[in-house]
Amino acid sequence: MLLDQFAGGGTTLIEAKLLNRNIIGVDINPQAVELCRQAVDFKFSPCGNVYIRQGNAQNLSFINNDSIDFIATHPPYANIIKYSSGLEGDLSLLNVKDFLEAMKPVAAECYRVLKKDKFCAVLMGDTRQKGCMIPMSFDVMKIFQNVGFTLKEVIIKEQHNCKATGYWKINSIKYNFLLIAHEYLFVFRK
Ligand SMILES: C[S@@+](CC[C@H](N)C(=O)[O-])C[C@H]1O[C@@H](n2cnc3c(N)ncnc32)[C@H](O)[C@@H]1O
């Protein structure tokens, strides 16, 4: 059984279904839950089962300890993109400091539900504030390590569809520097 507890539009759920894997998708936002339901409403054979529910990634009490084979998830990057207006528990409404605090129970729940020796992949990005780089992805990485995960791999993924991506990409090529135009896929092992 796979898990994506920040399911959003349901990309992970679609891929799991196509790969014939069973998956649990969770999102705090009822609109996202509805989007997920529509996204996985297609026929494909053989395909995995997709279980979708509204919930908070900080408390996955409906999932047993040591029961998940793989977590692939993509939390908000603090409040860079707000996914709701005022929805209680929505981590995309939090500033960086509060977001990092809120990610502690998320990491603890990942560790609790995952089977031993299995992997948890978390996609995270950084941000800039008042012209300064805020490397919050590495803070999130440390939070996951602090709950017991070991870091198996860091995969750098090019960032798409961001306001500033074009600007940083052009300058990266021009000056032969890699600036903030990427995000990190941290792969942890329990
Ligand atoms: C970066 S998006 C996920 C995008 C997803 N990977 C996709 O392909 O569409 C983050 C999602 O986290 C959800 N979210 C925010 N706080 C949450 C929480 N406490 N528990 C579960 N989901 C939450 C938001 O509603 C949003 O849909």
Ligand as a Chemical Component Dictionary entry (heavy atoms), coordinates in Angstrom:
data_LIG
# 
_chem_comp.id                   LIG 
_chem_comp.type                 NON-POLYMER 
_chem_comp.pdbx_formal_charge   0 
_chem_comp.three_letter_code    LIG 
# 
loop_
_chem_comp_atom.comp_id 
_chem_comp_atom.atom_id 
_chem_comp_atom.alt_atom_id 
_chem_comp_atom.type_symbol 
_chem_comp_atom.charge 
_chem_comp_atom.model_Cartn_x 
_chem_comp_atom.model_Cartn_y 
_chem_comp_atom.model_Cartn_z 
_chem_comp_atom.pdbx_ordinal 
LIG C1  C1  C 0  1.986  20.966 -3.373 1  
LIG S1  S1  S 1  0.289  20.518 -3.246 2  
LIG C2  C2  C 0  0.291  18.839 -3.745 3  
LIG C3  C3  C 0  0.335  18.735 -5.231 4  
LIG C4  C4  C 0  0.198  17.318 -5.742 5  
LIG N1  N1  N 0  1.478  16.628 -5.699 6  
LIG C5  C5  C 0  -0.346 17.310 -7.158 7  
LIG O1  O1  O 0  0.247  16.687 -8.018 8  
LIG O2  O2  O -1 -1.361 17.959 -7.413 9  
LIG C6  C6  C 0  0.054  20.463 -1.520 10 
LIG C7  C7  C 0  -1.321 20.000 -1.059 11 
LIG O3  O3  O 0  -1.255 19.869 0.374  12 
LIG C8  C8  C 0  -2.547 20.111 0.889  13 
LIG N2  N2  N 0  -2.430 20.331 2.338  14 
LIG C9  C9  C 0  -2.090 21.451 3.018  15 
LIG N3  N3  N 0  -2.066 21.224 4.335  16 
LIG C10 C10 C 0  -2.386 19.927 4.523  17 
LIG C11 C11 C 0  -2.512 19.081 5.660  18 
LIG N4  N4  N 0  -2.309 19.536 6.892  19 
LIG N5  N5  N 0  -2.840 17.779 5.463  20 
LIG C12 C12 C 0  -3.075 17.294 4.207  21 
LIG N6  N6  N 0  -2.997 18.056 3.096  22 
LIG C13 C13 C 0  -2.638 19.344 3.242  23 
LIG C14 C14 C 0  -3.051 21.283 0.086  24 
LIG O4  O4  O 0  -4.466 21.340 0.119  25 
LIG C15 C15 C 0  -2.486 20.949 -1.326 26 
LIG O5  O5  O 0  -3.463 20.278 -2.083 27 
# 
loop_
_chem_comp_bond.comp_id 
_chem_comp_bond.atom_id_1 
_chem_comp_bond.atom_id_2 
_chem_comp_bond.value_order 
_chem_comp_bond.pdbx_ordinal 
LIG C1  S1  SING 1  
LIG S1  C2  SING 2  
LIG S1  C6  SING 3  
LIG C2  C3  SING 4  
LIG C3  C4  SING 5  
LIG C4  N1  SING 6  
LIG C4  C5  SING 7  
LIG C5  O1  DOUB 8  
LIG C5  O2  SING 9  
LIG C6  C7  SING 10 
LIG C7  O3  SING 11 
LIG C7  C15 SING 12 
LIG O3  C8  SING 13 
LIG C8  N2  SING 14 
LIG C8  C14 SING 15 
LIG N2  C9  SING 16 
LIG N2  C13 SING 17 
LIG C9  N3  DOUB 18 
LIG N3  C10 SING 19 
LIG C10 C11 SING 20 
LIG C10 C13 DOUB 21 
LIG C11 N4  SING 22 
LIG C11 N5  DOUB 23 
LIG N5  C12 SING 24 
LIG C12 N6  DOUB 25 
LIG N6  C13 SING 26 
LIG C14 O4  SING 27 
LIG C14 C15 SING 28 
LIG C15 O5  SING 29 
# 
